[in-house]
Amino acid sequence: MKYDFVNLAQRDKTACIKWDKTFLKMFCGNEEATPYWVADMEYKVAPEISKVAKELVNFETYGYSSYSDIKEIFINFVEKRHDLVINKSQISLCQGVLNSISTALYLNCKKEDGVIIPFPAYKPFVDIANNIGLKVLPCKLKRTEDSFEFDFEAFEELCKTAKAFILCSPHNPSAKVYSKETLYKICDIANKYNVFVISDEIHADLVFKNEKFYSFIEIAKEKNTKAMVTMAPSKTFNIAGEFFSISLFNDLELKKEFDDFRVALHCNSSPYFSTTLAREAYKEGLPWLLEAIEVLEDNARFIENYTKEKIPYIKPLKAQASFICFWDCRALLPFIEKDAKMNKELYNSRIAKQSGLVSMFFGTRADVCLNDGTWFGDEEYKGYVRFNYGTSLDDIKEALSKIEKAVNQLVETYQHL
């Protein structure tokens, strides 16, 4: 390979949230655990991005900026990566995906309007809706043998009283890539009840080689569905700390309202560093990205094979994109609940405020920090955790070895109690 995905950046003594001891304790109960939780990767960025970042620093002047070509660069990138054809008139340059989602909801919903969110869900979607004063309408995805799928009967029932729907495509936390048929059906139901669709496609560029990704913007155009799509280079190129995103519209009146509101809030400027790095990523980063995808898919398959062979109590869902996978640990839950009763000091929810029993078990017994399933919804997901495998294979092997040892000790201790 041309690029290095083995020698990782040393982030533990930086301002990195992922390695911060306060956050580690909050999410797993152990500030010394190794982090495999928040969704950014451990890889160094593409050298092309690093080079332009160094040039920015060395220039020593950081004033207002404007790039006239960034929309064309993005258009060229998505055409190469996704065979997606869009034009400049559809594009709004924004300061982050969540910022765009909250703006779109604020403009298209009134207080107490219902917004449908498929569960399990990325928690900030729920937070945004609550902050705006909207009513969250959970649409529980149906568990299949190796993933989740839409419950269209439940979705249609919710659409009868909903104003908006937040789609995460590919889905976080399951890393599922939705079929064209699924997206068509979403459009048909949304159109029937005049529901506005927001599609968060922040993980789209990381879809695995043999999977086919369809952006909702092209499906919505075919179906004449009221929609906004938001994309970003943040997960794609590991620059999540630089808040830059792209919002796409088919309805130009909807886009104008969105843009005008951002102008009114003075949120329409282009931050110098984030925009420069995003521009370079979209312009020069595709070769690095394609190699990264190969590494990530190999990591995902290794985890699947390792757990199947050595930790059968853990069943990872089939990842089709990105660097996150959702682990079904429900078979472990009865043992963990017994451990929690016997060792209350290790399962202190007052300390691990963003955790649950399963993530506290991995954090305190295996020294590995994962996102608890309850962070993505309610108690229905208390038997799940999310694992971030955007790191070296050696680190993954070490984490799995510690988890295997902890699981074996847990089962041996409590299987007869």
GIWOHU-V679765 format. One record per residue. N is the residue number from 1. D_LAST is the distance of its C-alpha to the last C-alpha in Angstrom with 2 decimals. Layout:
n: (N,N)
d_last: (D_LAST,D_LAST)
This chain:
n: (1,2,3,4,5,6,7,8,9,10,11,12,13,14,15,16,17,18,19,20,21,22,23,24,25,26,27,28,29,30,31,32,33,34,35,36,37,38,39,40,41,42,43,44,45,46,47,48,49,50,51,52,53,54,55,56,57,58,59,60,61,62,63,64,65,66,67,68,69,70,71,72,73,74,75,76,77,78,79,80,81,82,83,84,85,86,87,88,89,90,91,92,93,94,95,96,97,98,99,100,101,102,103,104,105,106,107,108,109,110,111,112,113,114,115,116,117,118,119,120,121,122,123,124,125,126,127,128,129,130,131,132,133,134,135,136,137,138,139,140,141,142,143,144,145,146,147,148,149,150,151,152,153,154,155,156,157,158,159,160,161,162,163,164,165,166,167,168,169,170,171,172,173,174,175,176,177,178,179,180,181,182,183,184,185,186,187,188,189,190,191,192,193,194,195,196,197,198,199,200,201,202,203,204,205,206,207,208,209,210,211,212,213,214,215,216,217,218,219,220,221,222,223,224,225,226,227,228,229,230,231,232,233,234,235,236,237,238,239,240,241,242,243,244,245,246,247,248,249,250,251,252,253,254,255,256,257,258,259,260,261,262,263,264,265,266,267,268,269,270,271,272,273,274,275,276,277,278,279,280,281,282,283,284,285,286,287,288,289,290,291,292,293,294,295,296,297,298,299,300,301,302,303,304,305,306,307,308,309,310,311,312,313,314,315,316,317,318,319,320,321,322,323,324,325,326,327,328,329,330,331,332,333,334,335,336,337,338,339,340,341,342,343,344,345,346,347,348,349,350,351,352,353,354,355,356,357,358,359,360,361,362,363,364,365,366,367,368,369,370,371,372,373,374,375,376,377,378,379,380,381,382,383,384,385,386,387,388,389,390,391,392,393,394,395,396,397,398,399,400,401,402,403,404,405,406,407,408,409,410,411,412,413,414,415,416,417)
d_last: (50.81,53.30,50.82,48.22,44.57,43.26,44.77,43.18,44.48,43.10,42.06,39.81,42.82,44.49,44.25,41.72,39.19,36.71,36.56,37.11,34.58,34.75,33.84,31.09,29.41,30.04,28.51,25.45,25.24,26.59,30.35,30.28,28.48,30.62,31.74,31.20,31.57,35.00,37.27,39.81,40.13,40.46,43.52,46.96,49.24,51.90,54.70,57.13,55.31,54.96,58.69,59.82,57.51,59.16,62.55,61.76,60.78,63.81,66.19,65.64,66.70,64.20,66.23,66.13,65.59,66.27,65.66,67.77,66.12,62.38,62.27,64.04,61.67,58.63,60.37,60.97,57.36,55.77,58.36,57.47,53.70,53.30,56.70,56.81,60.31,60.85,63.81,64.46,65.06,61.39,60.03,59.22,58.24,55.51,53.49,49.97,48.03,46.37,49.78,51.26,48.59,48.90,52.70,52.72,50.47,52.57,55.75,54.63,52.58,53.25,50.87,48.37,48.95,45.90,44.66,42.29,39.60,37.32,33.62,31.87,34.79,36.09,35.63,39.26,40.52,38.85,40.10,43.63,43.72,42.50,45.00,47.84,46.89,45.94,43.43,40.55,39.96,36.72,37.10,33.68,34.00,32.54,29.81,31.09,29.63,30.51,31.81,33.02,36.23,38.41,38.08,41.83,41.77,39.79,41.99,45.17,44.09,43.47,46.79,48.61,48.06,47.51,50.11,48.41,45.66,44.08,43.31,41.61,42.94,41.31,38.22,36.21,33.21,33.00,36.22,37.44,41.19,42.60,45.03,48.58,47.92,45.13,47.47,50.33,48.30,47.27,50.99,52.02,49.69,50.49,54.20,53.95,52.76,54.48,51.30,51.81,49.56,48.60,47.20,45.52,46.12,45.27,43.15,45.74,47.57,44.41,43.98,43.31,46.20,45.83,44.78,47.52,47.52,49.72,50.62,50.61,54.10,55.64,53.75,54.75,58.33,58.45,57.02,58.86,55.66,55.80,53.62,53.14,51.43,50.39,49.98,49.81,50.00,47.16,44.17,46.56,48.18,45.66,47.95,45.67,47.09,50.52,50.63,52.76,52.35,54.41,54.58,56.17,57.97,59.92,61.39,63.86,64.27,60.54,60.81,63.82,62.07,59.12,61.50,63.70,60.83,59.69,63.30,63.40,60.36,61.82,58.77,60.92,61.73,60.45,58.78,60.42,57.56,55.13,57.90,59.33,56.01,55.24,58.73,58.37,54.93,56.23,59.42,58.22,54.45,54.00,54.08,51.35,49.29,49.54,48.29,45.44,44.34,44.24,42.06,39.67,39.33,38.68,35.94,34.35,34.45,33.07,29.98,29.58,29.93,27.75,24.72,25.29,25.46,22.98,20.65,20.33,17.70,20.81,23.76,26.92,29.44,32.78,34.91,38.61,39.99,39.75,37.21,34.15,31.37,28.61,25.17,22.87,19.37,17.87,15.52,14.05,14.02,10.61,9.18,12.14,11.71,8.44,10.59,13.47,12.17,11.49,14.75,17.21,20.15,19.40,19.26,22.53,24.23,27.36,27.92,26.75,28.81,29.13,25.51,22.24,18.56,18.96,22.18,20.94,18.09,20.83,23.19,21.29,19.10,21.77,24.93,25.96,27.28,27.13,28.14,25.38,25.74,26.33,29.48,30.91,30.39,28.06,24.37,24.73,24.65,21.70,19.99,23.07,24.82,28.36,29.27,32.87,34.07,37.66,37.66,38.24,36.33,35.64,33.91,31.83,30.82,29.84,27.73,25.97,25.38,23.71,21.60,20.66,19.59,17.53,15.77,15.11,13.67,11.43,10.08,9.97,8.05,5.17,5.72,3.80,0.00)
